[in-house]
Amino acid sequence: MTTARIDARFAALKADSRAGFVAYVMAGDPSRDQSLDILRGLPAAGADIIELGFPFSDPMAEGPPIQRAALRGLRAGLTLKGTLDLARAFREGDDHTPLILMGYLNPIETYGYQAFARDAAASGVDGLIVVDCPPEEAGPLSDALDAAQVSLIRLATPTSDDARLKVIAERTSGFVYYVSVAGVTGVKEAQALSVAPAVERVRKASGLPVAVGFGVKTPERAAEIARVADAVVAGSVLVDEVAAALEANEPPAPRVLAKVRALAGAVRGARVTETV
């Protein structure tokens, strides 16, 4: 399986002795063109990896910020096919930044596993996170993604014991996404003290880098997590900036990218500060 961009990015991060910053944004939020402006600006603002959500009407693992972002994306007309078109437009100007799609199984089933995997690869997508597809049900999707050389990235949680981690690690590539808090996105804050031993367990079970998300809201918290994880994911705090821009009747890209710069800067400097 080819995970070239993801593997290369984590190898570069390891060589730099730092964690990566992963920025999550929603496709079509608040419009197709404005979300493309945000996407194109993320790498220069400090995003090492991008997670691009595809809108879905019932995002059960998400808190209010991402739920609202999904609804804005749906109102903008962003289907899964439209999300892949957005990914293709981003990839035309960036051949290096790993791009991960994140969402729910229903739109992929409707699209068709093989067709989706083929079109995702053609759009320059490197990986896929499907929140509601457990390993036991993932065989056909995994087969399609393997054939198209797209990574399936699975979620581990605070309730994943050692036996479950072995199952999660099967046919997972690129990295493992560790959900640092129980519950939905954007509500509780991640705590580095509890995250550190969990990251070690996940890393040992999978042999892969571990990205930590669900609960990173401030530069201070991002830096704490960056000292123990291979990457730090922020999403709700970014889509909140889109909502704030709409309320202020401002373009969203400057607000979102300013927040990314603050969070990414904290992640990049976390281990430097620790060793000084």
N, C-alpha and C positions, 0 to 999 in steps of 0.2 A: 504494500500500500504506500502511496506517495503522500507525504504530508510535508512537502518541501518547504513551503513558506513558514509553516508553524514551527517545524523543527529548526529551521535556520534562525528564526527569531529567538527562540529560547536558547539556542547555542550562543547567539550573540549576547543575550542578556547574562548568561552564565559567565561568558568571557569578560563582561564588564562588571561582574560581581554586584549585580543589582536585580531587583524585581522589575517586572514589566507592568505597564498600565494598560488595562483593557477598558475601552469606552463602549458602553451600550447605548445605542440610539434606536428609535423606531422608524422604520421605513414610512415615508409619506407624512411624517409629523413635522410641521403642520400641512405641508404640501409636498408634492414630488420634487419640485425644483429646490425648495428651501431645504429639504432633507438632503438633497444631493450637495448643496452648498456646505452643509454641516459635515457630511461624509468626507468631502474633499479636503476640508480644513483640519480634520482630526489628526492625521499623521504629523503635520507641522506643529500642531498644538501639544504634541507629546504622547499621543496614543500609539502604543506599540502593536496592539491588536485591536481590531474592531469587531464588536458583536452587533449585528444588524437584526433587530426584531422584525418579524413579519406580522402585520396586524391580524388579530383573530378576535371574534366577538365574545369569547368566553375564556379569557386568560386567567385560569383559576389560581395560578401560583403567584400572581402579581398583586401588589397593593394598589391603592388609588392612583398614584402618579402614572404608572405604566398602563393601568387600565384606561385612564383618560387619553394617554398617548396613542394606544391602540384604536380607540374610538376616533380620534382625530385622523389617524392614518386611514381608517376605513371610510370616513367621510370624504377624504381626499381621493378615494378610489383605488387605493393601493392593494391589489390582490397579491397572491404569492407570485404570479407571473410578473406583475409590476415590480415586486421586490427584486426579482432576479434581473429585470431590466435595469433597475437602479444599481445593483451590484456590478453589472456589466459596464455601465457608464462610469462608475468609480474606478473600475479596473483599467479602463482606457488610459487613465492618467497616473496610475500607481500599480506597479508590478511587484511590489515588495511587501506591503503591509498585509498580514494575514487577515482574512475576512471570514467571519463565522456567522452563519444564520442561526437565529434562536427563536423558537416558537413552539407551536403545538401540532399534534399529529394530524388532526382532521383535515386541514388544507393540503397536507402532503398526500394523504390517502386519496383525496379527491383528485389531485393532480396526477397521481399514479407514481409509485416508487421509482420505477426505472426511468420514466420520463423526467421526473423531478431531479434525480441524481444526474442524469445526462445534461439537463439544462443548467443545473447548478454548477457543474464542472465547467461547462462552456461559458458561464458568466463570470468565472474566476473566483468562485466560492471555494474556500479551503476546508471548511468544516461545518458541522451541523450539531446543534443542541436541541433536542426535542424533550420538552419538560415532562410530558405525560406519556412517554413511551418507555416502560420498564424493560430491562434486558430480556426478560422472558418472552416479550412480545415483539422484539426488535429484529428477529432473524431475517425476514424478507427485506426490511429497510436496510439492514446492515449489508446484505448481499448486493443490493442495488448500489449502495454507496461505495462498497469495496470495488465493484466493477468500474465505477466512474472515478475512483481514486479520490474520494472525498472522505475526510475523517468524521467518524461519529464520536462526539465528545459527550461523555456521560456525567451525570450529577452524583455526587456523594453528599451525605447530610450528617448532622450530629448523631442521628440514630442508626447510621450504617455501621454494623459491627464487622469484625474481621471476616466472617464468613460471607457477609453481604458484599464487602469490598472486593473479594475475589471474583464474585459474579459481575460486579460493576466493571472490573478491570478487563473482562473478556471482550475482545473485539473493540476496545476503546483505543484511540490513537490521538496524537497531538498533545493533549493535556486532559486533566480531570478538573471539572468545575466543582469546588467545594462550597456548598451552601452553608454559610457560617452560622445562621440562626434558624430556629424553627419558625415556621409561619411564612407569610408572603413577603414580597420584596418591598423595600422602602419604609418599613415600620420600625423594626428593632435595629440596634447598632451592633456590629461585630466587635468582639472582644479578643484582642490578641492573645491574652492569657489562656483562653480556652481553645483558640484556633490553633496554636502552635503544635500541641501534641496530636491533634486531629490531622493536620497537614502531614506530619511525619508518618502517621499510620497510612494515609491515602497514598503518599509517595512510595512507601515501602511495598504496599499491595499492588500498585500499578506499574511502578518503574517509570512513571511519567511526571512531568511538571504538574504542579497544583496551583490553580488560580482560585482565589477566594473572593466571593461576592455575596450579595444579599446583606446589606448593612454597612456599607462604606459611604459616609456622607460628608466627611470633613477631611481636609488635608492632614490633620493630626492623626485621625484614625487610619487614613490611607498609609501614612508612614509607619504606624505601628504594625499593620498587617504586612507591609512590604518587608519588614525585618524577618518575618517567619515564613512567608509564602513565596512562590515563584512568580506570581502575578497577582495584581489587585484589580477587581472589577468594580466599576461604578456605573449605575444606570439611572435609578430613580432621581438622583440629584441632578442628572443632566437633563432628563425630560422635564423636570420641574422648571428648568431655565427656559425651555420652549414655552411652557404655560405662562411664565412670568413675562416673557417677551410679547406674547399675544395680548396679555392684559394691558401692557404698557404701549401697545401698538407699535412695537419695534421689531426689526428683523431678528429672528432667533439665533442665527449663526454666531454673531459676536458674543452673545451671552453664554451660549453653550461652550464655545471654544475658550473663553476666558476661564470658565470653571474647569475645563479639561487641563488648561495650563497650570492652574493652581494645584489640582490633584496629582497630575503627572509630575510636577516639580517636586512635590512632597515625596512621591514614590521614588523618584530618581535620587534624591538626596538622603533617603532614610538610612541606608547602610553606611554612607560616608559619614553622616553625623554620628552613627553608632561607634565607628572606629577611631574617630578623632580624639 
